[in-house]
Amino acid sequence: MSHLLGWLLGCVILGMGCDWFGRRVVFLASLALATGLGAGEALAASFPALLALRLLHGGALAGASLALYVARLELCDPPHRLTFSMGAGLFSVVGTLLLPGLALLAQDWRLLQGLSALATGLLLLFWGFPALFPESPCWLLATGQLSQARKILWHFAEASGVDPENSPEEESSLVMELDVLSAGSPQPQHHWVLELRHTRITWRNGLILGFSSLVGGGIRASFLQRLAPRESAFYGPYFLGAGLEVAATVFLLLTVDRWGRRLVLLLSTLVVGLASLLLLSGVQYLPGWTLLFLSVLGLLASRAVSILSSLFGAEIFPTVIRGSGLGLVLAAEFLGQAAAPFADLQGRRGFFLQHVVFTSFAILALLCVLLLPESRGRGLPQSLEDSDRLRRSPLLRGHPCQDHLPLLPPSYCQVQTQLFQDG
């Protein structure tokens, strides 16, 4: 419970830090904190101290994961965004599967915690070099830090064998504009997530995705509770959850780019709602194999809802508040997971009440997902104005900024938008 609450707070607080201090700074700072706090857990002398360290350690890990997720998304072009995001998820599952083996070798939780802190420290040394993990040029451009963005983009171009000074005419105009805009060292422009209240469409979409993420994380315990009596091995539900996450990731890889984000999220939410309703109403009448199948299917669909809600949210929120927005969506998922220990305290009655509540939420989320737009193949919105005005305008379909919005300065997009609207 303490660890889940730490992830929740870390997603919210360090998500705002990503938008103010940058993705790289938050990632490295979170890894440094996670290393120290993990070592402190291994040396904790009392249970209250262990609880406090678990809370802070969870928050530090959340900040590192969130910053890495956002930076990876902003470095990908639309055709490869899904592949890289799902591929990173598969690497995460590999770590999940290796952890019980490491625990078997360690045979002591303090030693296991120390090894985990050592691994985090080694990761910090590896990703601490700017050439291996640069700052997101998308975030630098969106916040007006053009000179730093120019250096990173030039580094990318030279690493790809392209000379920025001898580029074609279109690229040359962008080079000249970046030079002009970066002159005079303009002050960075940062935004708070609360400014979303002035952007009606993005605010609504964020609430819907946060709600679907809450349902995906909270209803999982109800399906696992149906499987627990049938599992004799201690690690059975653990490995089952990891295997279903792999299956959900592969399912999303095969369907999301073909059918679209909204349709797959709608289908997954529908499966979650139907499986939960059937388990709730037919537990006394359905055979055992049917209950087992519905539980596994519900777990698979809930995993898909959680993964896709995060990706969808990262694509919908504009660059200037993407860390905060995605942090709120992920925090909603951890809030749903944190409801399971409370229900466990009440026994079967608590689980039944939790099952009823989240089943109702799943039906409501099914209706809300219908209001979401499609984001497949689109460039990421850069500013709050891009998010609400540019992305919804039917005049801008095929707009030159549509696929390259993260790599263009705001003034370039404004000029091109005006020319495009004027015909």
C-alpha positions in Angstrom: 0.0 0.0 0.0 2.8 2.4 0.9 4.6 1.6 -2.3 1.5 2.2 -4.5 0.9 5.5 -2.8 4.5 6.4 -3.5 4.0 5.7 -7.2 0.8 7.8 -7.2 2.5 10.8 -5.6 5.6 10.4 -7.7 3.5 10.4 -10.9 1.8 13.7 -9.9 4.7 15.6 -8.4 7.6 14.5 -10.6 5.3 14.7 -13.7 5.0 18.4 -13.1 8.8 18.4 -12.6 9.2 16.9 -16.1 7.4 19.9 -17.6 9.4 22.5 -15.6 12.9 21.1 -15.4 13.0 18.7 -18.4 12.8 15.0 -19.0 16.5 14.2 -18.6 16.9 16.2 -15.3 13.9 14.4 -13.7 15.0 11.0 -14.9 18.6 11.3 -13.6 17.4 12.9 -10.3 14.8 10.2 -9.8 17.3 7.4 -10.4 19.8 9.0 -7.9 17.0 9.2 -5.3 15.9 5.6 -6.1 19.4 4.3 -5.6 19.8 6.0 -2.2 16.4 5.2 -1.0 16.7 1.6 -2.1 19.9 1.2 -0.1 18.2 2.9 2.8 15.4 0.3 2.7 18.0 -2.5 2.9 19.4 -0.9 6.1 16.1 0.1 7.7 16.1 -0.5 11.4 12.3 -0.2 12.1 9.1 -0.9 10.4 7.9 2.8 10.3 11.2 3.8 8.7 10.7 1.0 6.2 7.2 2.2 5.3 8.4 5.8 4.8 11.3 4.7 2.7 9.0 2.5 0.6 6.8 5.5 0.0 9.6 7.7 -1.2 11.3 4.9 -3.2 8.0 4.3 -5.1 7.8 8.0 -5.9 11.4 8.1 -7.2 10.8 5.0 -9.4 7.6 6.6 -10.7 9.5 9.8 -11.7 12.2 7.8 -13.6 9.6 5.7 -15.4 7.4 8.6 -16.3 10.3 10.8 -17.6 11.7 7.9 -19.7 8.2 7.2 -21.2 7.6 10.8 -22.2 11.1 11.3 -23.6 10.9 8.1 -25.6 7.5 9.1 -27.1 8.8 12.5 -28.1 11.8 11.1 -29.9 9.6 8.8 -32.1 7.8 9.8 -35.3 4.2 8.7 -35.5 4.6 5.5 -37.5 7.1 4.0 -35.0 5.6 5.4 -31.8 3.5 2.4 -30.9 6.3 -0.1 -31.7 8.8 1.6 -29.4 6.3 2.1 -26.6 5.1 -1.5 -26.6 8.7 -2.8 -27.1 9.7 -0.9 -23.9 6.8 -2.5 -22.1 8.0 -6.0 -23.1 11.5 -5.2 -21.7 9.7 -4.2 -18.4 8.0 -7.6 -18.4 11.3 -9.3 -18.8 12.5 -7.6 -15.6 9.3 -8.7 -13.9 10.0 -12.3 -14.8 13.6 -12.2 -13.7 12.8 -10.8 -10.3 11.6 -14.1 -8.6 14.8 -15.8 -9.8 16.9 -13.0 -8.2 14.8 -13.4 -5.0 15.5 -17.2 -5.0 19.2 -16.5 -5.3 19.3 -13.8 -2.6 17.2 -15.7 0.0 17.0 -12.5 2.1 14.9 -9.4 1.4 17.6 -7.0 2.6 20.1 -8.5 0.2 17.5 -8.4 -2.6 16.8 -4.8 -1.9 20.5 -4.0 -1.9 20.9 -5.7 -5.3 18.0 -3.7 -6.7 19.6 -0.5 -5.5 22.9 -1.5 -7.1 21.2 -2.2 -10.4 19.5 1.3 -10.3 22.9 2.9 -9.6 24.5 1.1 -12.6 21.6 2.3 -14.7 22.3 5.8 -13.5 25.9 5.5 -14.6 24.9 4.2 -18.0 22.2 6.8 -18.8 24.1 9.7 -17.2 25.9 10.7 -20.4 24.1 13.3 -22.5 25.0 11.6 -25.8 23.1 8.4 -24.6 20.1 10.2 -23.1 19.7 13.8 -24.4 17.0 16.2 -23.4 13.9 16.1 -25.5 14.2 18.6 -28.3 10.4 18.6 -28.5 10.1 19.9 -25.0 13.0 22.4 -25.5 11.2 23.9 -28.6 7.8 24.0 -26.9 9.2 25.9 -23.9 11.3 28.4 -26.0 14.8 27.0 -25.2 15.7 27.1 -28.9 19.5 27.3 -28.6 19.7 24.0 -26.6 17.2 22.4 -29.0 19.3 23.5 -32.0 22.4 21.8 -30.5 20.6 18.5 -30.0 18.9 18.6 -33.4 22.2 19.3 -35.0 23.8 16.4 -33.1 21.0 14.1 -34.4 21.5 15.3 -37.9 25.3 14.8 -37.8 24.9 11.4 -36.2 22.6 10.5 -39.1 25.2 11.7 -41.7 23.3 14.8 -42.6 25.0 18.3 -42.8 22.5 20.9 -41.5 24.4 23.7 -43.2 24.1 22.1 -46.7 20.5 20.9 -46.5 17.7 21.4 -49.1 15.7 24.6 -49.3 12.9 23.6 -46.9 15.3 22.5 -44.2 17.5 25.6 -44.8 14.5 27.8 -44.0 14.0 26.0 -40.7 17.7 26.3 -39.9 17.6 30.1 -40.5 14.4 30.5 -38.4 15.9 28.5 -35.5 19.0 30.8 -35.6 16.8 33.9 -35.6 14.5 32.7 -32.8 17.4 31.6 -30.6 19.1 35.0 -30.8 18.8 37.1 -27.7 18.4 34.1 -25.3 14.6 34.2 -24.8 13.3 33.1 -21.4 11.8 29.6 -21.1 8.0 29.5 -21.0 6.6 26.9 -18.7 2.9 26.0 -18.0 1.0 24.4 -15.2 -1.4 21.5 -15.7 -4.2 23.6 -14.2 -4.1 25.7 -17.4 -6.0 22.8 -19.0 -9.2 24.2 -17.6 -9.0 26.8 -20.4 -8.8 24.0 -23.1 -12.1 22.2 -23.0 -11.4 19.4 -25.4 -8.0 18.3 -23.9 -9.4 18.6 -20.4 -12.3 16.3 -21.3 -10.0 13.8 -23.0 -7.7 13.7 -20.0 -10.5 13.1 -17.6 -11.8 10.2 -19.8 -8.4 8.6 -20.1 -7.8 9.0 -16.4 -11.1 7.4 -15.6 -10.4 4.4 -18.0 -7.0 4.0 -16.4 -8.6 4.0 -12.9 -11.0 1.2 -14.0 -8.2 -0.8 -15.6 -6.1 -0.7 -12.5 -8.9 -1.1 -10.0 -10.9 -3.9 -11.5 -7.8 -6.2 -11.8 -8.0 -7.2 -8.2 -11.5 -8.5 -8.7 -10.4 -10.9 -11.5 -7.4 -12.0 -9.5 -9.5 -12.8 -6.5 -11.5 -15.2 -8.6 -8.2 -16.9 -9.6 -6.6 -17.0 -6.2 -8.4 -20.0 -4.8 -7.4 -22.1 -7.9 -3.7 -21.2 -7.6 -1.6 -23.2 -5.2 1.8 -21.8 -6.1 2.8 -18.6 -4.3 4.1 -17.0 -7.5 1.3 -18.3 -9.7 -0.7 -15.0 -9.9 2.5 -13.1 -10.3 3.6 -15.0 -13.4 0.1 -15.1 -14.7 -0.1 -11.2 -14.5 3.3 -10.9 -16.4 2.2 -13.4 -19.0 -1.1 -11.6 -19.6 0.8 -8.3 -19.9 2.9 -9.8 -22.7 -0.3 -11.0 -24.4 -2.0 -7.6 -24.0 1.1 -5.9 -25.4 1.3 -8.2 -28.5 -2.5 -7.7 -29.0 -2.0 -3.9 -29.0 0.9 -4.2 -31.4 -1.2 -6.1 -33.9 -4.4 -4.1 -33.7 -3.8 -0.5 -32.5 -2.2 0.9 -35.7 -4.6 -1.0 -37.9 -7.9 -0.3 -36.1 -7.0 2.9 -34.2 -6.5 3.8 -30.5 -10.1 4.7 -29.8 -11.6 1.5 -31.3 -9.2 -0.8 -29.5 -9.7 1.0 -26.2 -13.5 0.8 -26.7 -13.3 -2.9 -27.4 -11.0 -3.6 -24.4 -13.3 -1.6 -22.1 -16.3 -3.5 -23.4 -14.6 -6.9 -22.7 -13.7 -5.7 -19.2 -17.3 -4.7 -18.5 -18.9 -7.8 -19.9 -16.5 -10.2 -18.1 -17.0 -8.4 -14.8 -20.8 -8.4 -15.2 -20.9 -12.1 -16.0 -18.7 -12.9 -13.0 -20.8 -10.7 -10.8 -24.2 -12.2 -11.8 -23.4 -15.8 -12.8 -20.8 -16.9 -10.2 -23.4 -19.4 -8.7 -24.6 -20.7 -12.0 -21.6 -20.8 -14.4 -19.2 -23.8 -14.5 -15.8 -23.5 -13.1 -13.9 -23.4 -16.4 -16.2 -20.5 -17.6 -15.4 -18.5 -14.5 -11.7 -19.2 -15.0 -11.9 -18.1 -18.7 -13.8 -14.9 -17.8 -11.3 -14.0 -15.1 -8.3 -14.5 -17.5 -10.1 -12.6 -20.3 -10.9 -9.7 -17.9 -7.3 -9.5 -16.7 -6.1 -9.4 -20.3 -8.5 -6.7 -21.3 -7.8 -4.6 -18.1 -4.1 -4.8 -18.9 -4.8 -3.6 -22.4 -7.0 -0.7 -21.1 -4.2 0.5 -18.7 -1.4 0.3 -21.3 -3.4 2.0 -24.1 -4.8 4.7 -21.8 -1.2 5.7 -21.0 -0.2 5.8 -24.6 -3.3 7.6 -25.7 -2.9 10.2 -22.9 0.7 10.9 -23.8 -0.4 11.5 -27.4 -3.3 13.8 -26.6 -1.7 16.1 -24.0 0.5 18.9 -25.4 4.2 18.9 -25.0 4.3 21.7 -22.5 2.2 19.8 -19.9 2.6 16.2 -21.2 4.5 15.0 -18.1 1.8 16.4 -15.7 -1.0 15.1 -17.8 0.4 11.6 -18.3 1.3 11.6 -14.6 -2.3 12.2 -13.6 -3.5 9.3 -15.9 -0.9 6.9 -14.4 -1.8 8.1 -10.9 -5.4 7.2 -11.5 -4.3 3.6 -12.3 -2.3 3.3 -9.1 -5.2 4.8 -7.2 -7.4 2.0 -8.5 -4.7 -0.6 -7.5 -4.5 0.9 -4.0 -8.2 0.2 -3.5 -7.5 -3.6 -3.3 -5.7 -3.5 0.1 -8.7 -1.6 1.6 -11.1 -4.2 0.3 -8.9 -7.0 1.6 -9.4 -5.6 5.1 -13.1 -6.1 4.9 -12.9 -9.7 3.6 -15.4 -11.1 1.0 -17.9 -8.3 1.6 -15.2 -5.7 0.8 -14.2 -7.5 -2.4 -17.9 -7.8 -3.5 -18.5 -4.1 -3.0 -15.3 -3.2 -4.9 -16.3 -5.5 -7.7 -19.7 -3.8 -8.0 -18.3 -0.3 -7.9 -15.6 -1.0 -10.6 -18.1 -2.9 -12.8 -20.3 0.2 -12.8 -17.3 2.3 -13.5 -16.4 0.1 -16.5 -19.9 0.5 -18.0 -19.6 4.3 -17.6 -16.1 4.3 -19.0 -17.4 2.5 -22.1 -19.7 5.4 -22.8 -17.0 8.0 -22.1 -14.5 6.4 -24.5 -16.9 7.2 -27.4 -16.1 10.9 -26.9 -12.4 10.5 -27.5 -10.8 11.6 -30.8 -8.4 9.4 -32.8 -4.7 10.1 -32.6 -3.2 7.4 -34.9 -0.5 8.7 -37.2 -0.7 12.3 -36.0 2.1 14.5 -34.8 2.1 15.3 -31.1 0.5 18.6 -30.1 3.1 21.1 -28.9 1.2 23.9 -27.1 -2.1 24.3 -25.5 -3.4 26.1 -28.5 -2.3 23.3 -30.8 -4.0 20.8 -28.6 -7.4 22.4 -28.8 -7.5 24.6 -31.9 -5.1 23.0 -34.5 -6.0 19.4 -33.7 -9.7 19.7 -34.0 -9.9 22.0 -37.1 -11.1 20.2 -40.2 -9.3 22.7 -42.3 -5.9 21.4 -41.0 -6.2 17.8 -42.2 -3.0 17.3 -44.3 -1.5 20.4 -42.7 2.3 20.5 -43.1 2.8 20.7 -39.3 0.6 17.7 -38.7 3.3 15.1 -38.8 6.3 17.2 -37.8 4.8 19.4 -35.1 7.3 18.3 -32.4 10.3 19.3 -34.5 9.1 22.8 -35.6 9.2 26.1 -33.6 5.8 27.6 -32.7 6.2 30.6 -35.1 6.8 28.3 -38.0 3.6 26.4 -37.3 1.7 29.6 -36.9 2.9 31.0 -40.2 2.2 27.7 -42.1 -1.2 27.5 -40.4 -2.2 31.0 -41.6 -1.0 30.3 -45.1 -2.9 27.0 -45.1 -6.1 28.5 -43.9 -5.8 31.4 -46.4 -5.6 28.9 -49.2 
